[in-house]
Amino acid sequence: MVETIREKMTKYRWTICSMLFFATTVNYLDRQVLSLTWKDFIAPEFHWTDGDYGNITALFSIFYAISMLFAGKVVDWLDTKKGFLWAIGVWSLGAVLHAFCGIATSGIVAGEWFVGFEGAKEAIGGVDNVAMVVNVSVTLFIFARFVLALGEAGNFPAAIKATAEYFPKKDRAFATSVFNAGATVGALAAPVTVPVIAHHWGWEMAFIVIGALGFIWMGMWVFIYKKPDVHPKVNKAELEYINQDHAAEIAANDGKALVNRTMSFKEILKYKQSWAFIFGKFMTDGVWWFYLFWTPAYLSSVYGLSSDNPQAQLLLFVLYAITLLSIIGGWLPTYFVDKQKMNPYAGRMKAMLIFAFFPLLALFAQPLGAYSYWFPVLIIGIAGAAHQSWSANIFSTVSDMFPRTAIATVTGIGGLAGGIGSFLINKGSGMLFDFSRGTTLVNGEEVIMTDEMIAAGAEFIRQPLALVGYEGIKAGYLVIFSICAVAYLIGWVVMKTLVPKYKPITLQEKK
C-alpha cells in the first residue's frame, strides 16, 4: 500500500497579515504627525489655542466616522484589493496636503502665493489680523484632515475583510492583534521621527515624508494580494485550514449552502449583534484617540516637555512600546478556544472582560502624576495596550457573526459610532481644557489664559477650574482620564446584555 504524504501547509496568510500591519503603521504615522507638531511648531506660527486644535481633531473624528459608514460599503463593493488601494491613495494625498496649508494661508491672508515654506512663515508673521490667520489656517487644516479621514476610513474595513478571507475564526483575533499592532508601531515611531524631521527641515516636510510612505505600500499591494483560492502561493493544505469553518457554518444553516449576498444598512441594523458592536465601538474608540491626540499636549501643558524634547520623546516611546503587549490580547481568545473548548465568541468576550479592567488604572494617572510624569505615562501605556487588545477582539466579533460579504459594511457602521464617540471626547476635551485654564483681559477683551500668560502672572477674570485638590489644566485632565477609565466596563456590560451567547447570522435568499 502506498501511503499518501500530506502536503506541507504554506503560510502565505501571514504575508498578507504583514501587509495589513504595514498599512496600519502608515495609517497611524500619518494620523500622528499633527499631534506631534501642532503645539510646538504649528501653533506659534498660526496662533492656535487648545480649542482650535480640539476643533480640528474633533472634526477629523466626525469626518472619519461618516467616511467609515460609506468606506465599508465601498470596500465590500470594490472588494479587498481595489478598496485598499483607493483608501491608502486618498489618505496619503491628504497627509501630504497638510504641508501646503501654510503657503495657502499666506496666499489668502497676505496675498503671497508663490513662496516657499519659509517665505510663507515670513508673510504670515507680518499680518496684524491674528484672528484671520487663525480662522484661515484652521479651515485649511480641517480640509486636509477631511481628505486624510476620507481615505483612512477604508483601512480597518479592508483589513478586517482581508483577515476574514485569509484566517479561520479561531485565529482572527490574533491576526487582527498582529496587524493592529501597526497602530502601536506607528505611534511608537512617530515621536522619534516626526519632531526630528520638523526640527531640522520644518513641520511641512514631516507631513510630506511620512505621507509618501503610503504610495510605496500601494506599489507592493498590487503584486502581493489575490484571493486565497486563486493565489498561486496558497497551497491546498493552507486553503483547507483557512476554510475550516465552512462545514460548521453550513451545519448551523440546517445543512444548506450559505447564501452569498450583500446586506443593506437597514437589514444589518435589525440584528442585536450589530448594535452590540456599534455600542462597544462608540464607548471605547474615543479613549484611544484621546490618548493618541492629546498625550503630547499633556506632557507639554502639565510638565513643560515639548514634543522635540528628548525626554518627551523617550516618554512617548516607552508609552507606545508598552502597548505592543496588545498582541497577547489577540492570542488569549485562541487559548480559550483551544484549551478550554469555548466557542470563539465566548472566548472573545471573556478576554474582553479581562481587558476592560486595566483602563481603570487611568483613575490614578493624575494623582500619581504629582510625584513623577513616569506614572501617567506608564498608566496610559497599559491602558493603551488594553484598548488595542479590546479592539482586536471587538473587530473579530464582526467576522464571527456576519457573512463575509457584509464584514466591511458592518465594520464601517461600527467605525461611524466610534468616530462619533471620538468627536465628542476630542471636542469636549478641547473645550474643557480651555475652560479649566480660566480667562483674563487682553486689550479689553476676555480671552482664554495660555500657559505663557499664567507663567507671566496675568490676572484672572474667571478663575481656573478646581476639582478635588487639582486646579486648571490638571483638573481638566483628571475629568477626562476618569471618563476613559470606566468606558470599557460599560461597553462590555451592554454588549453582553445584547448578545449573551454566540449566534452567527445566516442569510436567506431574497424573495
N, C-alpha and C positions, 0 to 999 in steps of 0.2 A: 504494500500500500504506500502510495506517495503522500507524504504529509504536506499540506499546504502551508507555506511560510507567509505569515501575515505581514503585510506591507507596513514599514515603519512610518508612523504618522509625521507629516510635516507640521511646522509650527508657524505658517505664514500669517496666522491671525495676529501674532504678536508684532509682526512688521506693520500691519495696519494699525494696531494699538499704538505703536511708537509714532506713527504719523499723526494720530489724533493727539498724542502727548505734545508733539512739537507745535501743532496748530494751536492748542490751548496755551502753551507757553507764550507764543507770539501774541495771542489774544490778550493775555494779561500784561505783557510788556507794553503793548500799545495803550492799554487802559491806564497803566500806572504812570506814564510819562507826565501827565498833567499834575497828578497829586504830588509828584516829587519836584516839580519846577515852579508851581504857582506861587508858593509862599515866599520863596527867597529870590526868584528870578523874574517871574512874570508880574506878580502883584506890585512891586515897586515901580515897574515901567508903566503900568496901566491904572495904578491907584485902587486896586481891588480891596474889598473888605472880606471878612469871613462869609458875610451874607451873599456877596457876589459869587464867591466860589461855591457856596451852598446852592445857589440858584442854578449854576452850571451843572453841578453834579446831580442835582435833583431832576433837572430836565433831561439829562443824559439817561437817568434811570427810567423816566417815563417814556422817552423815545425808544429805549431798549425794550421796555415792556410791551409797547404797542407793536414794535417790529417783530418781537418774538412770536406774537399771535399769528402773524402772516408768514414769518420765516419758516415756521414748522410746516405750514400748508405748502409753501413753495418748495421746500426740500422734499416733501412727500410727492409733489407733482414732478419736479425735475429729476428726482431720485438722488441718491447719495453723492455720486461723483460730481455731477454738474452743480448740484446745490451747494456743495462745499466750495467749489471753485468760485462761484459767484459771491458767496459770503465773504471769503477771505480777500478777494479782489476789491470789493467795496470798502471793507473796513481798513485795508491797507491804504487805500486812497484817502479815506477820512483821516487816518493818522497823520499822513504827510500834510494834509491841508492845514492842520494846526500851525505849522511852521510859518505860514504866509499870512496869519492873522495880523501880525504887527505891521507888515507892509500895507495890507488893506486898510488898517486903522489909520496909518499915516496918510494914505491917499484920501480917505474920507474926511478926516478932521484937519489935515494940514495941506491938502492938495498935492502932496508929494507921493506920486505913484511909482515912478521908475527909479527906485532907490533899493539898495541892498538892505540886509538886516540891520546893520549898524546905522545906516542912513535913516531908516525908519525910526530907530530909537531917538536919534537927534531931533527929527522932525516932531515926534510926539512930545519930547521934552520941552519944546518951545511953545506948546499950545497952552494958553491960560485957562481955557474952559475944561477943567478937570472932569466935570460931570459928563461932558460929551465924550471924552476919551474913555471913561468908564463904560458908558452905555454902548458905544460903538464896539469896543473891544470885546465886551461880554457877549454882545449879539453875534459877533463873528465866531467866537469860540463856541457858542451854542450851536451854530450851524455846523462847524467842523465836528462837534460831538454828535450831532444828529446823523451825519454820514457814517461816522465810526459806529454808532449804535445800530444803524440800519444793517451794516454788514456783520457786526459781532453777534447780532441776534441769531444768525444762522449756525454759529459754531456748535452749540450744545445739541440742538435738534439733529443736526447732521452727524455729530459724533455718537450720540445715543443710538441713532438709527444704524450707523455702521457697526457699532458694538453688538446690537441685536442680530445683525446679519452674520457676524463672524464668531460669536460666542454663545454657548448654551446658557440657559438661565442661571445655573448654579455658579458660573464664572463671571457673570456680567458685572456684579458689584465690584469684584476685584479688578477686572479690566477697566471699569469706569474709574475706580480709585487711582489706577495707574495713569490713565490719560488725564484725569482731573488733577493729578499731582503737577501737571504742567502749569496750572494756575499758581501753585506754590512756587515752582521753579521760576516762573515769570516774575512773580512778586519778589522772589529772592534775588534774582539777577538785576532787577530794576534799580534798587538802591545803590548798588555798587557800580553801575554803568551810567545810568541816566544823569545823576548830578555831576559825574566826572565829565561827560560829554558837554553838558550845559555850562560847566565852569570854564572849560578850555575853549570850546568852539561856539558857545551860545546855546540858549534853550531851543532855538529853532532847529539846530542840527540834531538835537536829541530826538525830536519828532520824525525827522527825515530818515535818520539811520535806523531807528527801531521800526519805523513804518515799512522800510524796504524789505525787511525780513519776510513779510507775508508773500511778496511776489516770488521770492526764491522757493518758498514752500509750494506754491502753485505749480511751478515747473516740475517738481518731484511728484506731486499727486497725480498729474496727468498720466504718468507712466507706471505708477505703483498700484493704483486701485482698479480692481474689477470685482464683480460679484464672485463669491467663493465657488459657486457651482460652475463657473466658466473660467476661473483663474487657473492658468497652467501651473502655478506654483503651489496650488492646494491639491493634495492627492486625495484619493478615495477615503483613506482612513481618517484624515483630518475633516473631510466633509461629513462623514458619518458622525464624528464627535460633535461637530458644530450643530448638526441637525438632530441630536439625540432626544430633544423634547417633542419632536413631531408626533411620535406614537402616543405619548401621554395626552397631547392636545387633541388628537383625533378621538381617543377614548373618552375624553371629557365632553366631546361633542357627539356622544352616542354612536361612535364608530363612523360618523360621516366625515367626508373630506372637509377641511377647513375652507370657509369662504374667503376669497382674497379680493377685497374691495376697500375703497377708501371710506372714511366716516366723515360726515358733516359735523360742524361745530355743534349744531343742535342735537344730533344723535349722541355725540360724546358727552355732552353736559347732562344727559339723562342718567348717567351712572354715578353712584356714590364713589366709585373708585377714582373718578375724575376729580370730584370735589375734595377727596382726601389729599390727593396730590396738590391741588390748587391751594388749599389752606396751608399745607406744610411748607410750600414754597413762599407763600405770602408772609408767613410768620418769621422765616429764617434767612431768606436771601439778603434782606436789608442789613442784617447783622454783619455778614461777611463784607458787604460793600462799604459799610460804615468803617470797619477796621481797615479796609483797603484804601479808602479815600481820605480818612481823617487821621490815621496814626502818625504820618509825617508831620501834619499840622499840630497834633497833640504834643509831640516831642518839642516842636518849635515854640508853641504858645506856653506850655506849662514848664518846660525845662530849659528853654532858650537854646535848643540844639537845632540849628538849621540843617536842611537836607544834605548840604555838601560838607557838613562837619563829619570828620572820620568817626567820631563816637556815635553819632546818629546813624551813620551807615552800618556800623557794627551792630547796633541795637536792632535795626530793621533786618539785617542779615540773619541774626540769631532768631528773631521772631519768626521769620518765614521758614528758616531751617527746621524749627520745631514743628511747623505744620506738615512737614513731609511725613510725620508719623501717621498721617491720614491713610497711607497705603494699608496699614494694619486694619483700618476700618472697612476696607473692601474685602480683605481676607476673612474677617470674622464671620460673616454670614455663610461663607463656603464651609467653614469649620462646623457651624451649627447644622448645616445640611448634611455634610459627610459623616460627622461624628455623632451627632445627636438625632440624625434622621428626621430633621424638621423639614417642612416644605419651604421653598425659597422665601415666600412672603413672611412666614412666621419667624424664620431665621433673621430676615432683614429687620423686622420690627423689634425683635429682641435686641439686636445690635444697636438700632437707632435709639432705643430707650437708654442704653448704656451711654451713648454719646451725648444724650440730652442733659446728663447731669454735669458734665465737665464745664459747660459755659457758665454755670453758677459761680465759678471762681471769679468771674468778672465783677461780682459784688464787692470783692476785696481789692480790685485794681487801684482805685483812687486812695482808699485808706492806707494801703501798703506803699503806694507811690510817694507818700510823705517821707519814707525812710530811704528809698532809692528808686530811680527810674527803671532799674532792672526788674523790679517786682511787676509793674503793669506790663512791661514788655514780655516777660515770661508767661504771665497770665493770658495776655492776648494771643500769644503763640499757641498755648494749649487750647484756648477757645477756638482759634482758627483751625487747628488740627481736628478738633471735634466737629466743626462745621463741615470741613471737607469730607470727613468720614460720613457724616449725616447726608451730605449732598450726593455722594456716590451711591448711597443706598436708596435715597428717595427717587433719584433718576431711574434706578433699576426697578422700582415698583411699577413704572410705566410699562417696561418691556415684559415684566412678569404678568401683567393683567391684560394688556391690549394687544391686538394683532399687529404684525409688523407694518402693515400699510397705514396705521394710524399713529405710530410711535412718535414721529417728528411733530405731528399736529398736536398731540396731547402734551408733549414736552413744551411746545410753543405756548400753549394756553397756560401751563404752569409758570412758564417764564414771564408771561404777562402779569400774573399775580405776584410773582417775586419782584418784578420791576416796580409795580405799584407800591409794594412794601418798602422797596429801596428808595423810591421817590419820597415817601413820607418820612423815612428816617433821615435822609440827607437834607431835605428841605427843612425839616424840623430841627435838625442839629445846627444848621447854619443860623436859623432864627434864634434858637436857644442860646448859642454861644455869643451872638451879638447882644442879645438881651442881658445875658449874665454879666457882661462887662460894665454895664451902666452907660450913662451918657454925660456929655459935657457941652459947653457952648463954644463954638468957633465962628467968629465973625457974626455973632448974633443969632446963629442957628444951632439948634440942639442936634448933636451928632453922636454916633456910637464911639465909645472910647476904643483906642487901639493900644497895643502893648507899649508902644513908644510913648503915648500920652500918659499912660498910667505910670511908666517908669520916670517920666519927667515931672510927675506930681500935679497933673492937671486937676482942677476942681470938679467934683461930680455934681451934676444936676439931679440925675437919678442914680441912686446907689446900686452897686453891683448885687447880683443875686447871692443870697446867703442861705445855706442849707446844711443842717446838722454839722455845723462847725467848718464847713467849706464855703469859700467865697469866690465870686467871679467865675472865671473860665473853669476853675476846678470844680465848682458846684455844678456847672453845665455838664461836664464830662461824667460826674457822678450819676446824674439822672440818666444819661444815655447808656452808660455801662450797665446800670440796673435793668433797663429795658432789654438790652442784649442778653443778659444773664438768664432770664426766665422764658424767652421766646420759644426755645426748643421743647421744653416740657409741655407748654401749652399746645404747640403744634402736634406733638406726639399723641397727647390725650385725645384731641379732636380727630386725628387720623385713625386711631384705633377704634374710636367710637363709630366712625362712619364705615370702616371696613374691618370688623373684628377678626375675620378669617379669610384665608386665601380663596379668591373667587375670580378666576380668569374670565374674560369676556369672549364669547364665541359669537361670530356674526352669522346672521341668516341672509339668504338671498333676498334682495328687494323684490317685492311683487309688482 
